[in-house]
Amino acid sequence: MGRDRIFNAVARLERALDRAEEGARKAQGVVSVGPNPALLRRHEHLRRTVTDAMSDLDALIESLDK
């Protein structure tokens, strides 16, 4: 994977984080009626997916630095 692809991947991650932060700002003040099991499962799946992707990206960047 070339450096351009890595930079593009990082840029996509940054845009995704921006969208998540914007969603969090919009959600402030929204009253919750309790835990949402489906949403909690989706959140956990997304968290694992992002964690795995970041680990892969870290390993890739390390391999390019050698």
Secondary structure, DSSP 4 states (H G I P E B T S, - for coil): --HHHHHHHHHHHHHHHHHHHHHHHHHTTPPP-S--HHHHHHHHHHHHHHHHHHHHHHHHHHHHH-
